[in-house]
Amino acid sequence: MLEVQVDRWLARRIPPANQVRLDQRRIFILPTRAGAAFGVALVPMLLVAINYQNSLAYGLTFLLLSVFLVAILHTFRNLSGLNLKAAGGAPVFLGEQAHFHVTLESTRREHQAIALGWPPFPLQVQDVAARGACDVELHLPTERRGWLRPRRLRVESRYPLGLLVAWSWVDLDQALLVYPRPLEGDLPLMPGRGEDDGDDGQHVLGAGADDYQGLRAYQPGDSRRRLHWKAYSRGQGLFVKDFAALAGRDLWLDLDPLSGDLEERLGLLCHWVLQLSARGQPFGLRLGAQELAVDSGDAHREACLRALALFGTPR
């Protein structure tokens, strides 16, 4: 309950935005453990100075106190004025590390030892030059497919003495798409809607589904995975291995006929979307009532992977 109330208070004080500039409204500061011990140690020093009326003890006590007070100012200034911008992130597959990019910009002064990240994971430390900028890549593990929206990012500074920590929690309104984890396996080929399957039995797309037809001359746009490197190394030119898919019918990947739980079926479809796209083989994808027409190319592959990632997830 307390955590929910804190989140609501932070949402009002530091609302989500693609770019955030840290100022006195968004920065919090408190002594660290070392700073608290430093402050506690000043108390007996002051009592000793009062008890013995020792000028040197007075001088040392107030000198250390002034150092602590000046450290408050410098720790705050090291974070104040820093701009944080969301720089996006590429989609990943389930089980991989998600990579979020954040740009740190300085409007005037230099910012040293700025740490940022998502606790309890280790924070990354970065220096920002005066009137300069730098990019920071932050990592998060992926636990489920769909949109990954990280919680608030912690930004902190303990510079220069480590006696105090100034920090902020910012929401850069970032999101990253997580595709299903590809799972290898055989896949039944289904005819398109309205088509008759005139073949006896059910075709299966597996390791030997495509028939090897031989070699043909390389053409721009052919997949590099199908290059015949042995012929190239013998100086015979650049050739690619040619495969023939099942002829006379469209190739469809369908979720409904598959067995297993939903994530396993989506992972199997994801594997074959990648395999068929690498071969340049046109195919269609059917996910319940959602249907992506037979096509090929990078745009079709990304559309299919996106549909697999978001299938059955809240919008």
Beta strands, then each sheet from edge to edge (+ up, - down):
strand 1: 19-21
strand 2: 28-31
strand 3: 82-86
strand 4: 92-93
strand 5: 97-106
strand 6: 111-117
strand 7: 124-128
strand 8: 133-141
strand 9: 146-148
strand 10: 153-157
strand 11: 164-170
strand 12: 176-179
strand 13: 187-188
strand 14: 204-205
strand 15: 211-217
strand 16: 239-244
strand 17: 252-254
strand 18: 283-287
strand 19: 290-295
sheet 1: 1+ 3- 5+ 8-
sheet 2: 2+ 11- 10+ 6- 7+
sheet 3: 4+ 12+ 9-
sheet 4: 13+ 14-
sheet 5: 15+ 16-
sheet 6: 17+ 18+ 19-
end
